[in-house]
Amino acid sequence: MPARLLLVEDDETIRETIREALEQEGFGVTACGNGREALQVLQQGPQEESFALVVLDLMLPGLGGLEICRQMRAAQDQTPILVVSARDTETDRVLGLEVGADDYLIKPFGMRELVARCRALLRRSNGQSAQPRVLAHANLRLFQEECRVTRDGVDVNLSPKEYRLLELFMQHPRRVWSRDKLLEHVWGIDYFGDSKTVDVHIRWLREKLEDNPSAPVHLLTVRGFGYRFG
């Protein structure tokens, strides 16, 4: 049986785009357009038809996503929650995780990343990933479940986009990424800004991760192609 997901998103276009992407990956999707409807669906559904995962927007009419998280956890409902939100500050991410969300994905995002995060949460909830997920390279450590990066054991303060860039690089060491591919994976396929924003974020990452940002050893430029890590 396909995993049953509850999608809560008030924007109809985004809701239908996500629904279609998830259904194409074999998930069964129930979609709601507001928080009260979602909470009603969660509370009234029979146990044998419970959801395996909730994909939840924060900014909803009537009842916000944070309150849904709080009420679910207060009722001892441990269904994994993936928050998708345009709120991209570290404070927003921390608050979402503290009230009960299991992961936090910032809009706009690529559908492949959304599907990958859904699958990862389902694996964790099924006990298939008991060990903490840590990506390591040289003196860098990226703790995926904590959205935290250390350099020589000291926490590095990264913006959400910087973190997601580094996570993508560390997941695919030595792979060369073009600016367009980085924009697609980190900023989302609907991003229409200047591709030079990638160069700016790479420069900021180098300043935080490299001993000598002018002569990087982690984030390397591959002239004529893009960037690679390691």
VEXKEVO-639988 format. One record per residue (C-alpha): residue number from 1; residue in three letters; y, x, z. Coordinates in steps of 0.5 Angstrom, whole numbers. Each point is the difference from the previous one (the first is absolute). Example, Ala and Ser with C-alpha at 12.3 -4.5 7.8 and 13.67 -1.06 7.14 Angstrom:
<mipas>
+-----+---------+-------+-------+-------+
| num | residuo |    py |    px |    pz |
+-----+---------+-------+-------+-------+
|   1 |     Ala |    -9 |    25 |    16 |
|   2 |     Ser |     7 |     2 |    -2 |
+-----+---------+-------+-------+-------+
</mipas>
This chain:
<mipas>
+-----+---------+-------+-------+-------+
| num | residuo |    py |    px |    pz |
+-----+---------+-------+-------+-------+
|   1 |     Met |     0 |     0 |     0 |
|   2 |     Pro |     7 |     3 |    -2 |
|   3 |     Ala |     5 |     1 |     6 |
|   4 |     Arg |     4 |    -5 |     2 |
|   5 |     Leu |     8 |     2 |     0 |
|   6 |     Leu |     6 |    -4 |     3 |
|   7 |     Leu |     6 |     1 |    -4 |
|   8 |     Val |     7 |    -2 |     3 |
|   9 |     Glu |     6 |     1 |    -4 |
|  10 |     Asp |     5 |    -4 |    -2 |
|  11 |     Asp |     3 |     2 |    -6 |
|  12 |     Glu |    -5 |    -3 |    -5 |
|  13 |     Thr |     1 |     5 |    -6 |
|  14 |     Ile |    -3 |     5 |     5 |
|  15 |     Arg |    -5 |    -4 |     3 |
|  16 |     Glu |    -3 |    -2 |    -6 |
|  17 |     Thr |     0 |     7 |    -3 |
|  18 |     Ile |    -3 |     3 |     6 |
|  19 |     Arg |    -5 |    -6 |     0 |
|  20 |     Glu |    -2 |     2 |    -7 |
|  21 |     Ala |    -1 |     7 |     2 |
|  22 |     Leu |    -4 |    -1 |     6 |
|  23 |     Glu |    -5 |    -5 |    -4 |
|  24 |     Gln |    -1 |     4 |    -6 |
|  25 |     Glu |    -3 |     5 |     5 |
|  26 |     Gly |    -5 |    -5 |     3 |
|  27 |     Phe |     4 |    -3 |     6 |
|  28 |     Gly |     0 |    -7 |     2 |
|  29 |     Val |     8 |    -2 |     1 |
|  30 |     Thr |     3 |    -5 |     4 |
|  31 |     Ala |     7 |     0 |    -1 |
|  32 |     Cys |     6 |    -3 |     4 |
|  33 |     Gly |     7 |     0 |    -1 |
|  34 |     Asn |     3 |    -1 |     7 |
|  35 |     Gly |    -2 |     3 |     7 |
|  36 |     Arg |    -1 |    -7 |     3 |
|  37 |     Glu |    -5 |    -2 |    -5 |
|  38 |     Ala |    -4 |     7 |     1 |
|  39 |     Leu |     0 |    -1 |     7 |
|  40 |     Gln |    -3 |    -7 |    -1 |
|  41 |     Val |    -5 |     3 |    -5 |
|  42 |     Leu |    -2 |     5 |     5 |
|  43 |     Gln |    -1 |    -4 |     6 |
|  44 |     Gln |    -4 |    -6 |    -4 |
|  45 |     Gly |    -5 |     4 |    -4 |
|  46 |     Pro |    -7 |    -1 |     3 |
|  47 |     Gln |    -3 |     7 |     2 |
|  48 |     Glu |    -5 |     1 |    -5 |
|  49 |     Glu |     6 |     0 |    -5 |
|  50 |     Ser |     4 |     4 |     3 |
|  51 |     Phe |     5 |     5 |    -3 |
|  52 |     Ala |    -2 |     8 |    -1 |
|  53 |     Leu |     7 |     2 |    -1 |
|  54 |     Val |     7 |    -3 |     0 |
|  55 |     Val |     5 |     3 |    -5 |
|  56 |     Leu |     7 |    -2 |     4 |
|  57 |     Asp |     7 |     0 |    -2 |
|  58 |     Leu |     5 |     1 |     6 |
|  59 |     Met |     6 |    -4 |    -3 |
|  60 |     Leu |    -3 |    -7 |     0 |
|  61 |     Pro |     4 |    -7 |     0 |
|  62 |     Gly |    -1 |    -4 |     7 |
|  63 |     Leu |    -5 |     5 |     3 |
|  64 |     Gly |     1 |     7 |    -1 |
|  65 |     Gly |    -6 |     5 |    -1 |
|  66 |     Leu |     1 |     4 |     7 |
|  67 |     Glu |    -1 |    -6 |     3 |
|  68 |     Ile |    -6 |    -2 |    -3 |
|  69 |     Cys |    -3 |     7 |     2 |
|  70 |     Arg |     2 |    -1 |     7 |
|  71 |     Gln |    -3 |    -7 |     0 |
|  72 |     Met |    -7 |     2 |    -3 |
|  73 |     Arg |     0 |     6 |     4 |
|  74 |     Ala |     1 |    -4 |     6 |
|  75 |     Ala |    -5 |    -5 |    -2 |
|  76 |     Gln |    -5 |     6 |     0 |
|  77 |     Asp |     0 |    -1 |    -8 |
|  78 |     Gln |    -2 |     7 |    -2 |
|  79 |     Thr |     0 |    -1 |    -7 |
|  80 |     Pro |     3 |     6 |    -4 |
|  81 |     Ile |     7 |    -1 |    -2 |
|  82 |     Leu |     4 |     4 |    -6 |
|  83 |     Val |     7 |    -1 |     1 |
|  84 |     Val |     4 |     0 |    -7 |
|  85 |     Ser |     7 |     1 |     1 |
|  86 |     Ala |     7 |     2 |    -3 |
|  87 |     Arg |     2 |     2 |     7 |
|  88 |     Asp |    -1 |     8 |    -1 |
|  89 |     Thr |     3 |     3 |     6 |
|  90 |     Glu |    -5 |     4 |     5 |
|  91 |     Thr |     3 |    -5 |     6 |
|  92 |     Asp |    -3 |    -6 |    -5 |
|  93 |     Arg |    -7 |     4 |    -1 |
|  94 |     Val |    -1 |     1 |     7 |
|  95 |     Leu |     2 |    -7 |     3 |
|  96 |     Gly |    -5 |    -3 |    -5 |
|  97 |     Leu |    -5 |     5 |     2 |
|  98 |     Glu |     1 |    -2 |     7 |
|  99 |     Val |     0 |    -7 |     0 |
| 100 |     Gly |    -7 |     0 |    -3 |
| 101 |     Ala |     0 |     2 |    -7 |
| 102 |     Asp |    -5 |     5 |    -3 |
| 103 |     Asp |     4 |     3 |    -6 |
| 104 |     Tyr |     7 |    -1 |    -3 |
| 105 |     Leu |     1 |     1 |    -7 |
| 106 |     Ile |     7 |     0 |    -3 |
| 107 |     Lys |     3 |    -4 |    -6 |
| 108 |     Pro |     0 |     1 |    -5 |
| 109 |     Phe |    -7 |     3 |    -1 |
| 110 |     Gly |    -5 |     1 |    -5 |
| 111 |     Met |    -6 |    -5 |     0 |
| 112 |     Arg |    -5 |     6 |     0 |
| 113 |     Glu |     3 |     2 |     6 |
| 114 |     Leu |    -1 |    -7 |     3 |
| 115 |     Val |    -7 |    -1 |    -2 |
| 116 |     Ala |    -2 |     7 |     3 |
| 117 |     Arg |     4 |    -1 |     7 |
| 118 |     Cys |    -4 |    -7 |     0 |
| 119 |     Arg |    -7 |     3 |    -1 |
| 120 |     Ala |     2 |     6 |     5 |
| 121 |     Leu |     1 |    -6 |     5 |
| 122 |     Leu |    -6 |    -3 |    -1 |
| 123 |     Arg |    -4 |     6 |     0 |
| 124 |     Arg |     3 |     2 |     7 |
| 125 |     Ser |    -1 |    -8 |     3 |
| 126 |     Asn |    -7 |     1 |    -2 |
| 127 |     Gly |    -1 |     6 |     4 |
| 128 |     Gln |    -1 |     5 |    -7 |
| 129 |     Ser |     6 |     5 |     3 |
| 130 |     Ala |    -1 |     1 |     7 |
| 131 |     Gln |     3 |     7 |    -1 |
| 132 |     Pro |     8 |     0 |     0 |
| 133 |     Arg |     2 |     2 |    -7 |
| 134 |     Val |     4 |     6 |     0 |
| 135 |     Leu |     2 |     4 |    -7 |
| 136 |     Ala |     1 |     7 |     1 |
| 137 |     His |     3 |     6 |    -4 |
| 138 |     Ala |     2 |     7 |     3 |
| 139 |     Asn |     4 |    -1 |     6 |
| 140 |     Leu |     1 |    -8 |    -2 |
| 141 |     Arg |    -3 |    -6 |     3 |
| 142 |     Leu |     1 |    -7 |    -2 |
| 143 |     Phe |    -3 |    -5 |     4 |
| 144 |     Gln |    -1 |    -6 |    -4 |
| 145 |     Glu |    -1 |    -6 |     6 |
| 146 |     Glu |     6 |     3 |     3 |
| 147 |     Cys |     5 |     1 |    -6 |
| 148 |     Arg |     1 |     7 |     3 |
| 149 |     Val |     1 |     7 |    -2 |
| 150 |     Thr |     0 |     6 |     3 |
| 151 |     Arg |     2 |     7 |    -2 |
| 152 |     Asp |    -3 |     6 |     5 |
| 153 |     Gly |    -2 |    -6 |     5 |
| 154 |     Val |     7 |    -2 |     0 |
| 155 |     Asp |     2 |    -7 |    -2 |
| 156 |     Val |     4 |    -1 |    -7 |
| 157 |     Asn |     5 |    -5 |    -1 |
| 158 |     Leu |    -1 |    -3 |    -7 |
| 159 |     Ser |     3 |    -6 |    -3 |
| 160 |     Pro |    -5 |    -6 |    -3 |
| 161 |     Lys |     0 |     3 |    -7 |
| 162 |     Glu |    -1 |     7 |     2 |
| 163 |     Tyr |    -6 |    -2 |     4 |
| 164 |     Arg |    -3 |    -4 |    -5 |
| 165 |     Leu |     2 |     6 |    -5 |
| 166 |     Leu |    -4 |     5 |     4 |
| 167 |     Glu |    -6 |    -4 |     2 |
| 168 |     Leu |    -1 |    -1 |    -8 |
| 169 |     Phe |     1 |     7 |    -1 |
| 170 |     Met |    -5 |     2 |     6 |
| 171 |     Gln |    -5 |    -5 |    -3 |
| 172 |     His |     0 |     3 |    -6 |
| 173 |     Pro |     1 |     8 |     1 |
| 174 |     Arg |     1 |     4 |    -6 |
| 175 |     Arg |     1 |    -6 |    -5 |
| 176 |     Val |     6 |     0 |    -4 |
| 177 |     Trp |     5 |    -6 |     0 |
| 178 |     Ser |     5 |    -2 |    -5 |
| 179 |     Arg |     6 |    -3 |     3 |
| 180 |     Asp |    -2 |    -7 |    -3 |
| 181 |     Lys |    -6 |     0 |     3 |
| 182 |     Leu |     3 |     2 |     7 |
| 183 |     Leu |     5 |    -6 |    -1 |
| 184 |     Glu |    -6 |    -5 |    -2 |
| 185 |     His |    -4 |     2 |     6 |
| 186 |     Val |     5 |     1 |     6 |
| 187 |     Trp |     6 |    -5 |    -3 |
| 188 |     Gly |    -4 |    -5 |    -3 |
| 189 |     Ile |    -1 |    -2 |    -8 |
| 190 |     Asp |     6 |    -4 |     1 |
| 191 |     Tyr |     5 |     5 |     1 |
| 192 |     Phe |     6 |     1 |    -5 |
| 193 |     Gly |     4 |     6 |     3 |
| 194 |     Asp |     1 |     7 |    -2 |
| 195 |     Ser |    -6 |     4 |     0 |
| 196 |     Lys |     4 |     6 |     3 |
| 197 |     Thr |    -1 |    -4 |     7 |
| 198 |     Val |    -7 |     4 |     0 |
| 199 |     Asp |     4 |     7 |    -1 |
| 200 |     Val |     4 |    -2 |     6 |
| 201 |     His |    -6 |    -2 |     5 |
| 202 |     Ile |    -4 |     6 |    -2 |
| 203 |     Arg |     6 |     4 |     2 |
| 204 |     Trp |     1 |    -3 |     7 |
| 205 |     Leu |    -8 |     1 |     1 |
| 206 |     Arg |     1 |     7 |    -2 |
| 207 |     Glu |     5 |     1 |     5 |
| 208 |     Lys |    -4 |    -3 |     6 |
| 209 |     Leu |    -7 |     3 |    -2 |
| 210 |     Glu |     2 |     7 |    -3 |
| 211 |     Asp |     1 |     6 |     3 |
| 212 |     Asn |     5 |     2 |    -6 |
| 213 |     Pro |     1 |    -7 |    -4 |
| 214 |     Ser |     3 |     5 |    -5 |
| 215 |     Ala |    -7 |     3 |    -1 |
| 216 |     Pro |    -5 |    -6 |     2 |
| 217 |     Val |    -7 |     2 |     1 |
| 218 |     His |    -2 |    -8 |     1 |
| 219 |     Leu |     4 |    -4 |    -5 |
| 220 |     Leu |     0 |     4 |    -6 |
| 221 |     Thr |     4 |    -2 |    -7 |
| 222 |     Val |    -5 |     0 |    -6 |
| 223 |     Arg |     6 |     1 |    -6 |
| 224 |     Gly |    -1 |    -5 |    -5 |
| 225 |     Phe |    -5 |    -4 |     4 |
| 226 |     Gly |     3 |    -2 |     7 |
| 227 |     Tyr |    -3 |     2 |     7 |
| 228 |     Arg |    -6 |     2 |     3 |
| 229 |     Phe |    -2 |     1 |     8 |
| 230 |     Gly |    -4 |     6 |     2 |
+-----+---------+-------+-------+-------+
</mipas>
